[in-house]
Amino acid sequence: MSKASVLVVEDEPAIARFVCASLSAAGLLPRRVGTVAQAEAELAAAPADLLLVDLGLPDEDGVAFIARLRQTSGVPVLVLSARAQEPQKIEALDAGADDYLAKPFGMGELLARVRAMLRRAAAAPLPAPVLRVGELAFDRGSRELRLRGAPIHLTPRELRLFEVLAAAQGRVVTHRQLLAAVWGAEQVDQLHYLRIYMGHLRAKLEANPAEPRYLLTELGAGYRLADE
């Protein structure tokens, strides 16, 4: 099996070297560039299986690069950035990033997220008829959700919220994306709607809603349905 290629777009040489060394030790094939122009030239010469993108790049903001990339490519993008504020995370995820890891980060977590993203990218393009994670089973056709084999009754709004998360299993869905999908584009600032209904869902699905197993919070960004 060929090694997955990872393009690291990072202008801090020490960070880029450390990340690439760790990726290489994990059995991947990293390449590194320090600017958006170099990244685009590198991708034109040879595609990558995954991109790690810093946002504070010297020739162009990483968010603009990701948004432009998304017009032509579905390659997974993981942002590595010192920007840790909620609006900054949301902006990057809304632009098309698949995941976001704020600096400083642990290399173990970075590699785990890289492995998860590569697994998802390598999966069949059509989702399985039944999504299974832990003791949850969701039949996409009948829209029936079961926990430990027993059906779970969801209101139409709760079901729609779960479906949106299920469609992006393992990936962060931002608050604004969830609000737009479930309540409509005019309600994207009504964060309390989301918190209330996420609480309802967790009460029905989680053994301990305060420490969720399935419906995970991405602080300052959104929510994610666990993929394992």
C-alpha positions, 0 to 999 in steps of 0.5 A, a space after each residue: 500500500 502506498 504511503 499517504 502524501 501530506 502537504 504541510 503549509 507552514 511558514 515557521 521552519 521549526 514547526 514545519 520540520 517537527 511536524 514533517 518529522 513526526 508525519 514521516 515517523 508515522 509512515 506518511 510522506 510529508 512535503 512542506 512549503 512556506 507560502 500559499 504560492 508555493 502550496 498551489 505550485 506544489 499541488 499543481 505538480 503533484 496532488 496531496 492526500 491531506 493538507 495541514 494549513 497554517 492561517 498566518 502565511 506571509 503572502 496570503 491568509 490561509 482562510 482565503 487559500 482554503 476557500 479558493 481550494 474548495 472551489 476545485 478540490 475536496 482534499 481534506 484540510 486540517 488547520 494548525 493555527 495560533 488563532 484560537 478564538 471562536 470566530 477565527 475557527 468558525 471562519 476557517 471551517 466555514 471556508 472549507 477546512 475539515 478540522 481545526 487544531 489550535 497551537 500549541 498542540 500535542 503531536 499525538 492528537 495531531 497524528 490521531 486527527 490525521 489518521 482519522 481524516 485519511 480514513 474518512 477520505 479513503 472510505 467509499 464515497 457513498 455512505 453506508 445505509 446504516 451508520 454505526 458508532 458504539 451502541 448507536 445505529 442510524 438507518 439513513 433510509 428509514 431515518 430510524 435511530 437505535 441505541 443498544 437495539 432500542 428505537 429512540 424517539 426524536 422530534 423532527 428538529 432533533 432528527 434533523 440535527 442528528 442527520 446533519 452531524 451524521 452526514 459529516 461523521 467525524 468532522 466538525 460542523 460549525 454552529 452556523 452550519 448547524 443553525 443554517 441547516 436545521 433552523 434556516 439561514 436567518 437563524 445562524 446567530 441563535 446559538 441558544 437554539 443549538 445548545 438547547 436541542 443538543 442538550 435534548 439529544 444528549 439526554 436521549 443518547 448519552 449515558 452521561 450527557 456531561 461527558 458525551 461519548 457520541 455528540 462531541 463539543 469542539 470548543 469555540 467552533 461547533 459539534 462533531 459526531 464521533 466516528 469510532 
